[in-house]
Amino acid sequence: MYKTILVHVDASPRLGARVEAAARLAIANDAHLTGVAPTGLSAFMFPLSAMDAGMPPIAFPVAEIRAEAERSLDLFDSVARRAGVNAPERLLVDEEVGAGLCLQARYADLLVVSPPAAGDPRPFARHDVTEYVLLHCARPVLVLPAAGAIGAIGQRVTVAWNGSAEAVRAITSALPLLRAAAQVDLVVVAGSDRPDRYGEEPGADIALFLARHGVKVDVNVVRGGDDDGESLLSFAAAKGADLIVMGAFGHSRFREFVLGGTTRTALRSSPIPLWMAH
């Protein structure tokens, strides 16, 4: 079971939907719900002008940024309590958003995020926060879609399998949720790279692992096209899935995040929540 669920709190229009989804998961698992609001103000910003008396002071609208974070936490608290969470915890963290979320997620079972809105005018807002979190978080990350309503999560689950360590981590972290699901479809997108990962009967070994953990699973092999991510999303839509469990692939380079093709497609295009681990 998941006993601590962490949700990203910010001033985006998706905050209410994000908190509602996290609150439903917390209630279903009898879990503690924590909302964390990183201000984007790294502690390294403050002593810069003090290091050299000749340096001009560096002015950050610290009070305004913290006040906005507190207002967002007020909304988190209100939405969580209205959803049925009795004692949500609120944390304001002076740290870059991605780093702050990853730090606090070390003490949780799951981190809930959603992609930032395009054109976000807030100071220090970064639009690659989701990518950063996926590649640096020590816990699984539930990525909610950037638009549309978010209904029940975890009743009909599509599990993407390619034999990778990332997929193993995602599946293992999702085991309590998979055991409780009404329908679990494991899918292997054939024709992609490294066919040796799948074994003689694609998906059979991981399906046996899941069965031994009490998960009732159907194995499906589909032919990939030009984009394995699109094949995965099409399969999940055809199955009526409300969640996709998959590994997150990529690496960071000079503060740029280079995601694998399937991961990039899923983040960009999926209308379905994604349970991901790197």
DRENDO-1510 file (C-alpha; in Angstrom, 1 decimal, always signed):
<recs>
REC; n; res; u; v; w
REC; 1; MET; +0.0; +0.0; +0.0 .
REC; 2; TYR; +1.0; +3.6; -0.4 .
REC; 3; LYS; +1.1; +5.5; +2.9 .
REC; 4; THR; +2.4; +8.9; +1.8 .
REC; 5; ILE; +1.4; +10.6; -1.4 .
REC; 6; LEU; +3.0; +13.9; -2.4 .
REC; 7; VAL; +1.4; +16.3; -4.8 .
REC; 8; HIS; +3.0; +19.3; -6.5 .
REC; 9; VAL; +1.3; +22.5; -5.5 .
REC; 10; ASP; +1.7; +25.6; -7.8 .
REC; 11; ALA; -0.5; +28.4; -9.2 .
REC; 12; SER; -1.4; +26.6; -12.4 .
REC; 13; PRO; -5.0; +26.2; -13.5 .
REC; 14; ARG; -4.6; +22.4; -13.2 .
REC; 15; LEU; -3.9; +22.5; -9.5 .
REC; 16; GLY; -7.5; +21.7; -8.4 .
REC; 17; ALA; -7.8; +18.6; -10.7 .
REC; 18; ARG; -4.3; +17.5; -9.6 .
REC; 19; VAL; -5.1; +17.7; -5.9 .
REC; 20; GLU; -8.5; +16.0; -6.4 .
REC; 21; ALA; -6.8; +13.0; -8.1 .
REC; 22; ALA; -4.1; +12.8; -5.5 .
REC; 23; ALA; -6.8; +13.0; -2.7 .
REC; 24; ARG; -8.8; +10.1; -4.2 .
REC; 25; LEU; -5.6; +8.0; -4.3 .
REC; 26; ALA; -4.8; +9.0; -0.7 .
REC; 27; ILE; -8.3; +8.1; +0.5 .
REC; 28; ALA; -8.3; +4.8; -1.3 .
REC; 29; ASN; -5.0; +3.8; +0.3 .
REC; 30; ASP; -5.7; +5.3; +3.7 .
REC; 31; ALA; -2.6; +7.4; +3.0 .
REC; 32; HIS; -1.2; +10.7; +4.2 .
REC; 33; LEU; -1.5; +13.5; +1.6 .
REC; 34; THR; +1.2; +16.2; +1.5 .
REC; 35; GLY; +1.1; +19.2; -0.8 .
REC; 36; VAL; +4.6; +20.7; -1.5 .
REC; 37; ALA; +5.0; +24.1; -3.0 .
REC; 38; PRO; +8.6; +24.8; -4.2 .
REC; 39; THR; +9.0; +28.6; -4.6 .
REC; 40; GLY; +11.8; +28.3; -7.2 .
REC; 41; LEU; +14.0; +30.4; -4.9 .
REC; 42; SER; +17.2; +28.4; -4.4 .
REC; 43; ALA; +19.0; +29.2; -1.2 .
REC; 44; PHE; +22.1; +29.9; -3.3 .
REC; 45; MET; +20.3; +33.1; -4.6 .
REC; 46; PHE; +20.3; +35.0; -1.4 .
REC; 47; PRO; +24.0; +35.4; -0.4 .
REC; 48; LEU; +25.2; +36.5; -3.8 .
REC; 49; SER; +25.4; +40.2; -3.2 .
REC; 50; ALA; +26.7; +39.7; +0.3 .
REC; 51; MET; +29.8; +37.9; -1.0 .
REC; 52; ASP; +31.2; +41.1; -2.4 .
REC; 53; ALA; +30.3; +44.5; -1.1 .
REC; 54; GLY; +30.9; +46.0; -4.5 .
REC; 55; MET; +28.3; +43.8; -6.2 .
REC; 56; PRO; +24.9; +45.5; -6.8 .
REC; 57; PRO; +22.1; +44.0; -4.7 .
REC; 58; ILE; +20.1; +41.3; -6.5 .
REC; 59; ALA; +16.4; +41.9; -6.0 .
REC; 60; PHE; +14.0; +39.0; -6.1 .
REC; 61; PRO; +10.3; +39.4; -5.3 .
REC; 62; VAL; +10.7; +37.0; -2.5 .
REC; 63; ALA; +7.7; +38.1; -0.5 .
REC; 64; GLU; +5.4; +38.0; -3.5 .
REC; 65; ILE; +6.6; +34.6; -4.6 .
REC; 66; ARG; +6.1; +33.1; -1.2 .
REC; 67; ALA; +2.7; +34.7; -0.8 .
REC; 68; GLU; +1.6; +33.1; -4.1 .
REC; 69; ALA; +2.9; +29.7; -2.9 .
REC; 70; GLU; +0.9; +30.1; +0.3 .
REC; 71; ARG; -2.2; +31.0; -1.6 .
REC; 72; SER; -1.7; +27.8; -3.7 .
REC; 73; LEU; -1.3; +25.8; -0.5 .
REC; 74; ASP; -4.5; +27.3; +0.8 .
REC; 75; LEU; -6.3; +26.0; -2.3 .
REC; 76; PHE; -4.6; +22.6; -1.9 .
REC; 77; ASP; -5.9; +22.4; +1.6 .
REC; 78; SER; -9.4; +23.4; +0.7 .
REC; 79; VAL; -9.7; +21.0; -2.3 .
REC; 80; ALA; -8.1; +18.1; -0.3 .
REC; 81; ARG; -10.5; +18.6; +2.6 .
REC; 82; ARG; -13.5; +18.9; +0.4 .
REC; 83; ALA; -12.5; +15.6; -1.3 .
REC; 84; GLY; -12.5; +13.9; +2.1 .
REC; 85; VAL; -8.8; +14.1; +3.3 .
REC; 86; ASN; -8.9; +14.9; +7.0 .
REC; 87; ALA; -5.5; +16.3; +7.7 .
REC; 88; PRO; -3.6; +17.3; +4.6 .
REC; 89; GLU; +0.0; +18.5; +5.2 .
REC; 90; ARG; +1.3; +21.6; +3.5 .
REC; 91; LEU; +5.0; +22.3; +2.8 .
REC; 92; LEU; +6.5; +25.5; +1.4 .
REC; 93; VAL; +10.0; +24.9; +0.2 .
REC; 94; ASP; +12.6; +27.5; -0.9 .
REC; 95; GLU; +14.2; +25.5; -3.7 .
REC; 96; GLU; +14.1; +25.1; -7.5 .
REC; 97; VAL; +10.9; +23.3; -8.4 .
REC; 98; GLY; +12.3; +20.1; -9.8 .
REC; 99; ALA; +14.9; +19.7; -7.1 .
REC; 100; GLY; +12.5; +20.5; -4.3 .
REC; 101; LEU; +9.9; +18.0; -5.5 .
REC; 102; CYS; +12.6; +15.2; -5.9 .
REC; 103; LEU; +14.0; +16.0; -2.4 .
REC; 104; GLN; +10.6; +15.8; -0.7 .
REC; 105; ALA; +9.6; +12.7; -2.7 .
REC; 106; ARG; +12.3; +10.7; -1.0 .
REC; 107; TYR; +10.0; +10.5; +2.0 .
REC; 108; ALA; +6.9; +9.6; +0.1 .
REC; 109; ASP; +5.6; +6.5; -1.8 .
REC; 110; LEU; +4.4; +8.5; -4.9 .
REC; 111; LEU; +4.8; +11.9; -6.4 .
REC; 112; VAL; +1.8; +13.4; -8.4 .
REC; 113; VAL; +2.6; +16.1; -11.0 .
REC; 114; SER; +1.1; +17.4; -14.2 .
REC; 115; PRO; +2.9; +19.3; -17.1 .
REC; 116; PRO; +3.0; +23.1; -16.7 .
REC; 117; ALA; +0.8; +25.2; -18.9 .
REC; 118; ALA; +2.5; +26.7; -21.9 .
REC; 119; GLY; +3.4; +30.4; -21.6 .
REC; 120; ASP; +3.5; +30.3; -17.8 .
REC; 121; PRO; +4.6; +33.9; -16.9 .
REC; 122; ARG; +5.6; +33.2; -13.3 .
REC; 123; PRO; +9.2; +34.1; -12.3 .
REC; 124; PHE; +11.5; +31.1; -12.2 .
REC; 125; ALA; +8.8; +28.8; -13.8 .
REC; 126; ARG; +10.5; +26.1; -15.8 .
REC; 127; HIS; +8.7; +24.1; -18.5 .
REC; 128; ASP; +10.9; +21.0; -18.2 .
REC; 129; VAL; +9.9; +20.3; -14.6 .
REC; 130; THR; +8.2; +17.1; -15.5 .
REC; 131; GLU; +11.2; +15.8; -17.4 .
REC; 132; TYR; +13.5; +16.8; -14.6 .
REC; 133; VAL; +11.4; +15.0; -12.0 .
REC; 134; LEU; +11.0; +11.8; -14.2 .
REC; 135; LEU; +14.8; +11.5; -14.6 .
REC; 136; HIS; +15.8; +12.4; -11.0 .
REC; 137; CYS; +13.0; +11.2; -8.7 .
REC; 138; ALA; +13.8; +8.2; -6.5 .
REC; 139; ARG; +10.1; +7.4; -6.3 .
REC; 140; PRO; +7.4; +6.6; -9.0 .
REC; 141; VAL; +5.8; +9.6; -10.6 .
REC; 142; LEU; +2.1; +9.9; -11.5 .
REC; 143; VAL; +1.9; +12.3; -14.5 .
REC; 144; LEU; -1.6; +13.6; -15.0 .
REC; 145; PRO; -2.7; +14.9; -18.4 .
REC; 146; ALA; -2.3; +18.5; -19.2 .
REC; 147; ALA; -6.0; +18.9; -20.2 .
REC; 148; GLY; -9.3; +17.2; -19.7 .
REC; 149; ALA; -11.1; +15.7; -16.8 .
REC; 150; ILE; -9.4; +13.2; -14.6 .
REC; 151; GLY; -11.7; +10.3; -13.5 .
REC; 152; ALA; -11.0; +7.2; -11.6 .
REC; 153; ILE; -7.4; +6.0; -11.8 .
REC; 154; GLY; -6.3; +2.4; -11.6 .
REC; 155; GLN; -9.4; +0.4; -12.5 .
REC; 156; ARG; -8.3; -0.5; -16.1 .
REC; 157; VAL; -4.5; -0.4; -16.4 .
REC; 158; THR; -2.3; -0.8; -19.5 .
REC; 159; VAL; +1.2; -2.0; -18.5 .
REC; 160; ALA; +3.9; -1.3; -21.1 .
REC; 161; TRP; +6.7; -4.0; -21.2 .
REC; 162; ASN; +10.0; -3.9; -23.0 .
REC; 163; GLY; +12.2; -5.9; -20.7 .
REC; 164; SER; +14.1; -2.8; -19.5 .
REC; 165; ALA; +15.1; -1.9; -15.9 .
REC; 166; GLU; +13.0; +1.2; -16.1 .
REC; 167; ALA; +9.9; -0.9; -16.9 .
REC; 168; VAL; +10.7; -3.3; -14.1 .
REC; 169; ARG; +10.9; -0.3; -11.6 .
REC; 170; ALA; +7.6; +1.1; -12.8 .
REC; 171; ILE; +5.8; -2.2; -12.6 .
REC; 172; THR; +7.2; -3.1; -9.2 .
REC; 173; SER; +6.3; +0.3; -7.7 .
REC; 174; ALA; +2.7; -0.1; -9.1 .
REC; 175; LEU; +2.1; -3.6; -7.7 .
REC; 176; PRO; -0.4; -2.6; -4.9 .
REC; 177; LEU; -2.4; -0.6; -7.5 .
REC; 178; LEU; -2.3; -3.5; -10.1 .
REC; 179; ARG; -3.5; -6.0; -7.5 .
REC; 180; ALA; -6.6; -3.9; -6.9 .
REC; 181; ALA; -7.3; -3.2; -10.6 .
REC; 182; ALA; -10.3; -4.7; -12.3 .
REC; 183; GLN; -8.4; -5.1; -15.6 .
REC; 184; VAL; -4.7; -5.2; -16.3 .
REC; 185; ASP; -3.5; -5.5; -19.9 .
REC; 186; LEU; +0.3; -6.0; -20.4 .
REC; 187; VAL; +1.4; -4.9; -23.9 .
REC; 188; VAL; +4.6; -5.6; -25.8 .
REC; 189; VAL; +5.1; -3.4; -28.8 .
REC; 190; ALA; +6.9; -5.8; -31.1 .
REC; 191; GLY; +9.4; -4.7; -33.7 .
REC; 192; SER; +11.1; -2.1; -31.5 .
REC; 193; ASP; +14.7; -2.3; -30.4 .
REC; 194; ARG; +16.3; -5.1; -28.5 .
REC; 195; PRO; +13.9; -7.9; -29.2 .
REC; 196; ASP; +16.2; -10.2; -27.1 .
REC; 197; ARG; +14.7; -8.5; -24.0 .
REC; 198; TYR; +11.4; -10.1; -24.4 .
REC; 199; GLY; +12.3; -13.8; -24.3 .
REC; 200; GLU; +11.0; -16.6; -26.4 .
REC; 201; GLU; +7.4; -15.7; -25.6 .
REC; 202; PRO; +7.1; -11.9; -25.2 .
REC; 203; GLY; +5.6; -10.9; -22.0 .
REC; 204; ALA; +5.3; -14.4; -20.5 .
REC; 205; ASP; +8.0; -14.0; -17.8 .
REC; 206; ILE; +6.8; -10.7; -16.4 .
REC; 207; ALA; +3.2; -11.9; -16.6 .
REC; 208; LEU; +4.1; -14.9; -14.4 .
REC; 209; PHE; +5.9; -12.5; -12.0 .
REC; 210; LEU; +2.7; -10.4; -11.8 .
REC; 211; ALA; +0.5; -13.5; -11.3 .
REC; 212; ARG; +2.6; -14.6; -8.4 .
REC; 213; HIS; +1.9; -11.2; -6.9 .
REC; 214; GLY; -1.8; -11.6; -7.2 .
REC; 215; VAL; -2.3; -9.6; -10.4 .
REC; 216; LYS; -4.7; -10.9; -13.0 .
REC; 217; VAL; -3.1; -9.9; -16.3 .
REC; 218; ASP; -3.7; -10.4; -20.0 .
REC; 219; VAL; -0.7; -10.4; -22.3 .
REC; 220; ASN; -0.9; -8.6; -25.7 .
REC; 221; VAL; +1.7; -8.3; -28.5 .
REC; 222; VAL; +1.1; -5.4; -30.9 .
REC; 223; ARG; +3.1; -4.4; -34.0 .
REC; 224; GLY; +4.9; -1.1; -33.6 .
REC; 225; GLY; +4.9; +1.5; -36.3 .
REC; 226; ASP; +7.0; +4.6; -36.8 .
REC; 227; ASP; +6.4; +5.6; -33.2 .
REC; 228; ASP; +6.1; +3.0; -30.5 .
REC; 229; GLY; +4.6; +5.7; -28.2 .
REC; 230; GLU; +1.6; +6.2; -30.5 .
REC; 231; SER; +1.1; +2.4; -30.7 .
REC; 232; LEU; +1.1; +2.2; -26.9 .
REC; 233; LEU; -1.4; +5.1; -26.6 .
REC; 234; SER; -3.7; +3.6; -29.3 .
REC; 235; PHE; -3.7; +0.2; -27.5 .
REC; 236; ALA; -4.5; +1.8; -24.2 .
REC; 237; ALA; -7.4; +3.8; -25.7 .
REC; 238; ALA; -8.8; +0.7; -27.3 .
REC; 239; LYS; -8.8; -1.1; -24.0 .
REC; 240; GLY; -10.5; +1.9; -22.2 .
REC; 241; ALA; -7.5; +2.2; -19.9 .
REC; 242; ASP; -7.5; +4.9; -17.2 .
REC; 243; LEU; -3.8; +4.5; -16.4 .
REC; 244; ILE; -0.6; +3.5; -18.3 .
REC; 245; VAL; +2.3; +2.0; -16.3 .
REC; 246; MET; +5.6; +2.4; -18.1 .
REC; 247; GLY; +9.3; +3.1; -17.7 .
REC; 248; ALA; +10.6; +6.6; -18.3 .
REC; 249; PHE; +13.7; +6.7; -20.6 .
REC; 250; GLY; +16.1; +9.5; -21.1 .
REC; 251; HIS; +19.1; +11.4; -19.7 .
REC; 252; SER; +20.0; +14.9; -18.7 .
REC; 253; ARG; +22.8; +16.9; -20.4 .
REC; 254; PHE; +23.7; +20.5; -19.4 .
REC; 255; ARG; +20.2; +21.1; -17.9 .
REC; 256; GLU; +18.6; +19.8; -21.1 .
REC; 257; PHE; +16.6; +16.6; -20.8 .
REC; 258; VAL; +16.8; +14.1; -23.7 .
REC; 259; LEU; +13.8; +11.8; -23.4 .
REC; 260; GLY; +13.4; +8.5; -25.3 .
REC; 261; GLY; +10.9; +8.5; -28.2 .
REC; 262; THR; +8.2; +6.5; -26.4 .
REC; 263; THR; +8.5; +8.6; -23.2 .
REC; 264; ARG; +8.4; +11.8; -25.1 .
REC; 265; THR; +5.3; +10.8; -27.1 .
REC; 266; ALA; +3.5; +9.7; -24.0 .
REC; 267; LEU; +4.2; +12.9; -22.1 .
REC; 268; ARG; +3.2; +15.1; -25.1 .
REC; 269; SER; +0.2; +13.2; -26.3 .
REC; 270; SER; -1.4; +11.0; -23.6 .
REC; 271; PRO; -4.9; +11.9; -22.4 .
REC; 272; ILE; -4.5; +9.1; -19.9 .
REC; 273; PRO; -2.5; +9.4; -16.6 .
REC; 274; LEU; +1.0; +7.9; -16.7 .
REC; 275; TRP; +2.6; +6.0; -13.8 .
REC; 276; MET; +6.3; +6.2; -14.6 .
REC; 277; ALA; +9.7; +5.3; -13.1 .
REC; 278; HIS; +13.2; +5.9; -14.4 .
</recs>
